[in-house]
Structures are given as C-alpha cells and as structure tokens.
Amino acid sequence: MLEFWKDGMKQELKAISSNGKVGQVVVLTHVVLSEENIFYKYPQPALFTIKEKIEGKDGFYMLLDSKNELIKWHEDFYGAYSYYLYDAQEWALFVKDEQEQKRKDFICKCSDLEKSIELLKSILIAQGVKLVTQEQLDAIGLKLY
C-alpha cells in the first residue's frame, strides 16, 4: 500500500491484489526485485495491461508490456507480488496529489524559514549587531570568503 499525509489525513492507495480485470492497465512500482525476477528489467514505474486472469490458489495474471511481450505474473492473490500492482489511473491521481502535497509542504517550510531569518535578524539588530548587504560590501570594496 502506498500512503502519504495530506491535510492531517492519511491518503492510501491499495494494490489491485485479486481485483484486477482483463483489459485493465496496471502499474508496477515501489518494489525492489532481485536480478532473477522477470520484472527486474522494467524501470519503475512500469505499465502493463492485464490480458488474462486466472483465479484460485494457483492464480495468475498474463500481463502485456509496452513491447507487446506477455509476462506471467504468478499470484496466489495473497502473496507479496500483488502488493505492487496498482490501477494505473488511480496511481496517477495518487502521485499527482502526493506531489502537490510535497509542493505545499515545501512552500510552507520556506515560509517558516523566512520568518525564522527575520526573527534572527531582529534579535541580532536588537543586540547591536550591524548587518550589511552584499551591495554595501561591494561599495566599500570588501569580499566575503
């Protein structure tokens, strides 16, 4: 499950597990695979289309990759692999929201930093420290190293 926090609430995206449907576009992401794994060669996120679905204890998906190669995704529908297949449209919206939240968090942190700098400047000035600008240093010919 992928998750992030937005406005104080946890946002989650659940894997398709056994809920995938033939024709559905899915994305493989957020998984570390060994070199022996057939999906190791795919840069993530990787998109696939479910071409066939066999359910049950020995269930699997037949996935079509971008090069029209079929890959058997063995699945017991409770195993670790299913944890990393997500509906592509839901995943794209999730990533968009996550990136927007990161941008908002960054802006908020920058604003907090600017306020902290202003507070520090006011404290230093109140203590008698003289602050000079780069332009003032240039005017008198001094350089900071």
C-alpha positions, -999 to 999 in steps of 0.1 A, spaced: 0 0 0 12 35 -9 5 63 15 12 99 24 -3 125 46 -25 154 33 -42 180 55 -36 158 85 -52 127 70 -35 96 57 -41 91 19 -37 54 8 -36 36 -25 -42 -1 -23 -28 -27 -47 -52 -45 -70 -44 -79 -54 -70 -103 -68 -93 -75 -81 -76 -69 -114 -97 -71 -146 -89 -82 -181 -81 -50 -201 -71 -30 -170 -39 -10 -172 -18 -15 -141 15 -1 -129 44 -19 -111 61 5 -87 78 8 -53 93 -26 -54 129 -39 -51 133 -70 -72 162 -95 -74 180 -98 -107 165 -132 -112 129 -118 -112 114 -114 -146 103 -79 -138 137 -67 -128 144 -54 -163 115 -30 -162 123 5 -150 97 16 -125 70 27 -128 62 1 -154 29 -1 -172 12 -34 -182 -22 -44 -195 -39 -74 -179 -46 -98 -209 -58 -128 -189 -67 -135 -153 -68 -170 -138 -82 -170 -102 -77 -195 -74 -48 -208 -53 -25 -210 -84 -40 -179 -100 -20 -156 -122 -23 -126 -145 -10 -126 -180 4 -91 -185 12 -73 -217 42 -49 -216 49 -19 -238 69 -42 -262 38 -65 -266 56 -92 -247 34 -114 -224 46 -120 -189 30 -144 -164 26 -128 -131 21 -157 -107 -2 -148 -80 -18 -165 -51 -37 -132 -45 -23 -131 -11 14 -130 -20 40 -103 -19 40 -95 -56 4 -84 -58 12 -57 -33 30 -37 -60 4 -37 -89 -18 -7 -88 -46 5 -111 -27 30 -134 -54 57 -133 -57 56 -96 -20 55 -92 -15 86 -115 -41 106 -94 -24 94 -62 10 105 -74 -4 139 -86 -19 145 -51 13 134 -34 34 157 -55 10 186 -49 12 180 -11 50 179 -12 50 212 -31 27 227 -5 49 214 24 80 228 7 63 263 3 53 261 40 88 252 51 103 281 30 78 305 46 87 293 81 124 296 72 119 332 60 101 340 93 129 325 113 155 345 94 136 377 100 133 369 137 170 362 139 178 395 121 156 414 146 173 397 175 208 404 162 199 441 155 184 444 190 217 431 204 236 458 185 249 437 156 253 457 124 241 439 93 254 448 59 242 438 24 263 425 -4 258 458 -22 272 477 8 302 453 9 308 458 -28 306 497 -24 334 497 1 355 470 -17 352 441 8 346 405 -1 333 376 20 351 343 16 
